[in-house]
Amino acid sequence: MFLEDIRTRLADQAVGSTYGSTGDWLITLRGLTSTGDNQIGLARTGGLPQEANADVDRPTFQVMVRGTQDSSTDIEDKVDDVVEALDKFQGVLNDTRYYDIQKQGDILWLGWDEEHRPLYSLNFAVLKARHPECFLFFDATMGIASQVYSGTFTRADTATNYIEGGPNLERILSTAASGVARVAWFTTS
């Protein structure tokens, strides 16, 4: 699941934990729990329109960070840790390829909750493969994904390299060679 991937990234970067032992920041799914200090809550917030004929998803999510009662010490640092772990991330999480995670807007101070604990919120937009074996081609002139190809690929950062991918080979290489596009690649098993 998508939010579990995000929780994995935060836990792998030591921003919080999934088990909430004493002193740790607990990472929760679908928002914050009603009890407990030092929590990082993740919630889906819909998403952006799909790319035409592309096998990618563009979900969005919100991160809420709640600190300790009557104290805002260190919560800003924890919010910065969340941003550092997620913003501009590209890689694989739990077998799903993430092409980009981007912070949307700035960090928002929400005030104090009913237990007088400080709350911050921040939002992210994601571009990720719908299936683990997808290859994404970016059109830098448009700033969006324009094509997705499936199969086994080899490194294709220059026109001298090649892609085993079928009829779209010439377009990818000529575009990459012209310098108007960036080609992303990975090898699937």
C-alpha positions as CSV (number, residue, x, y, z in Angstrom):
1,M,0.0,0.0,0.0
2,F,1.1,3.5,-0.8
3,L,1.1,4.9,2.8
4,E,3.0,1.9,4.0
5,D,5.7,2.7,1.4
6,I,6.0,6.3,2.8
7,R,6.1,5.0,6.4
8,T,8.9,2.6,5.3
9,R,10.9,5.5,3.9
10,L,10.5,7.5,7.1
11,A,11.4,4.6,9.3
12,D,14.4,3.7,7.1
13,Q,15.7,7.3,7.4
14,A,15.2,7.1,11.3
15,V,12.6,9.8,11.3
16,G,10.2,7.7,13.3
17,S,9.3,4.1,14.0
18,T,6.4,1.8,13.3
19,Y,6.3,0.4,16.7
20,G,6.4,3.5,18.9
21,S,8.8,2.4,21.7
22,T,9.5,5.0,24.4
23,G,11.2,8.0,23.1
24,D,10.5,7.2,19.4
25,W,8.2,9.2,17.1
26,L,5.4,6.8,16.1
27,I,4.5,6.8,12.4
28,T,0.7,6.2,12.0
29,L,-1.4,5.5,8.9
30,R,-4.6,7.4,8.1
31,G,-3.9,10.3,10.5
32,L,-2.9,10.7,14.1
33,T,-4.2,8.5,16.9
34,S,-6.2,10.2,19.6
35,T,-3.7,9.5,22.3
36,G,0.1,9.8,22.6
37,D,2.6,12.5,22.0
38,N,5.4,12.6,19.3
39,Q,3.4,11.2,16.3
40,I,3.8,11.5,12.6
41,G,0.5,10.8,10.9
42,L,0.2,10.0,7.2
43,A,-3.1,10.4,5.3
44,R,-4.0,10.2,1.6
45,T,-5.5,13.4,0.2
46,G,-6.7,12.3,-3.3
47,G,-4.3,12.9,-6.1
48,L,-3.6,14.6,-9.4
49,P,-5.0,13.8,-12.8
50,Q,-3.5,10.8,-14.5
51,E,-1.1,11.1,-17.4
52,A,-2.7,10.0,-20.7
53,N,-1.7,6.4,-21.7
54,A,0.8,6.2,-18.8
55,D,1.0,3.4,-16.3
56,V,1.8,5.7,-13.4
57,D,-0.1,7.0,-10.4
58,R,0.0,10.5,-9.0
59,P,-1.3,10.3,-5.4
60,T,-1.0,13.1,-2.9
61,F,-0.7,12.8,0.9
62,Q,-0.5,14.9,4.0
63,V,1.9,14.5,6.9
64,M,0.8,15.7,10.3
65,V,3.4,16.0,13.0
66,R,2.3,16.3,16.7
67,G,4.7,17.0,19.5
68,T,4.7,16.7,23.3
69,Q,2.1,18.4,25.5
70,D,2.9,22.0,26.4
71,S,6.2,21.9,24.5
72,S,7.2,22.8,21.0
73,T,10.8,21.9,21.6
74,D,12.3,19.8,18.7
75,I,9.1,19.5,16.7
76,E,10.4,21.9,14.0
77,D,13.5,19.7,13.7
78,K,11.2,16.6,13.3
79,V,9.2,18.4,10.6
80,D,12.5,19.2,8.8
81,D,13.5,15.5,9.1
82,V,10.3,14.5,7.4
83,V,11.0,17.0,4.5
84,E,14.6,15.8,4.2
85,A,13.5,12.1,4.0
86,L,10.7,12.6,1.5
87,D,11.2,15.7,-0.7
88,K,12.7,14.9,-4.1
89,F,13.0,11.2,-3.2
90,Q,13.5,8.8,-6.2
91,G,13.9,5.1,-5.7
92,V,12.2,1.8,-4.8
93,L,10.1,1.3,-1.7
94,N,8.6,-2.1,-1.1
95,D,8.9,-3.1,-4.7
96,T,7.3,0.0,-6.1
97,R,9.3,2.5,-8.2
98,Y,8.9,6.1,-7.0
99,Y,10.0,8.6,-9.7
100,D,9.5,11.7,-7.6
101,I,8.0,12.8,-4.3
102,Q,7.7,16.6,-4.0
103,K,6.7,18.8,-1.1
104,Q,3.7,21.0,-2.1
105,G,3.8,24.5,-0.6
106,D,5.4,25.1,2.8
107,I,5.1,23.7,6.3
108,L,1.9,24.8,8.0
109,W,1.6,25.5,11.7
110,L,-1.9,24.3,12.8
111,G,-1.6,25.4,16.4
112,W,-2.3,23.4,19.5
113,D,-4.6,20.4,19.7
114,E,-7.2,19.8,22.5
115,E,-4.4,18.3,24.7
116,H,-2.2,21.4,24.1
117,R,0.2,19.5,21.8
118,P,1.8,21.4,18.9
119,L,0.7,20.4,15.4
120,Y,2.3,20.9,12.0
121,S,1.1,19.8,8.6
122,L,2.8,19.5,5.2
123,N,1.6,18.0,1.8
124,F,3.4,16.0,-0.8
125,A,2.7,15.0,-4.4
126,V,4.0,11.7,-5.8
127,L,4.8,10.2,-9.2
128,K,5.1,6.5,-9.0
129,A,4.8,3.4,-11.1
130,R,1.5,1.5,-11.0
131,H,3.5,-1.7,-11.6
132,P,7.1,-2.5,-10.5
133,E,8.3,-3.3,-14.0
134,C,7.5,0.1,-15.6
135,F,10.0,2.4,-17.3
136,L,9.3,6.1,-17.3
137,F,10.3,8.5,-20.0
138,F,10.2,12.2,-19.0
139,D,9.7,15.0,-21.4
140,A,11.7,17.9,-20.0
141,T,10.1,20.5,-22.2
142,M,6.7,19.6,-20.7
143,G,7.9,18.7,-17.3
144,I,5.7,15.6,-17.2
145,A,5.8,11.9,-17.9
146,S,4.9,11.3,-21.5
147,Q,5.4,7.6,-22.1
148,V,5.7,4.5,-20.0
149,Y,7.2,1.3,-21.3
150,S,7.3,-2.2,-19.7
151,G,9.9,-4.8,-20.0
152,T,13.6,-5.3,-19.3
153,F,15.8,-2.3,-20.0
154,T,19.4,-1.5,-19.9
155,R,21.1,1.9,-19.1
156,A,20.1,4.5,-21.7
157,D,21.6,7.8,-20.6
158,T,23.3,8.5,-24.0
159,A,22.5,7.7,-27.6
160,T,25.4,5.2,-27.7
161,N,23.6,3.0,-25.1
162,Y,20.5,1.0,-26.0
163,I,17.2,-0.1,-24.6
164,E,15.6,-3.5,-25.3
165,G,12.1,-2.2,-25.5
166,G,10.7,-2.4,-28.9
167,P,9.3,0.2,-31.3
168,N,9.9,3.2,-29.2
169,L,13.7,2.8,-29.2
170,E,14.4,5.4,-31.8
171,R,12.3,8.1,-30.2
172,I,13.8,7.7,-26.8
173,L,17.4,7.8,-28.0
174,S,17.0,10.6,-30.5
175,T,15.2,12.7,-27.9
176,A,17.9,11.9,-25.3
177,A,20.6,12.8,-27.7
178,S,19.0,16.1,-28.6
179,G,19.3,17.2,-25.0
180,V,15.6,18.2,-24.7
181,A,14.6,15.3,-22.5
182,R,15.8,13.3,-19.5
183,V,15.6,9.5,-19.7
184,A,15.1,7.6,-16.5
185,W,16.0,3.9,-16.3
186,F,16.2,0.8,-14.2
187,T,16.7,-2.9,-14.6
188,T,13.8,-5.3,-13.8
189,S,14.2,-8.9,-13.0
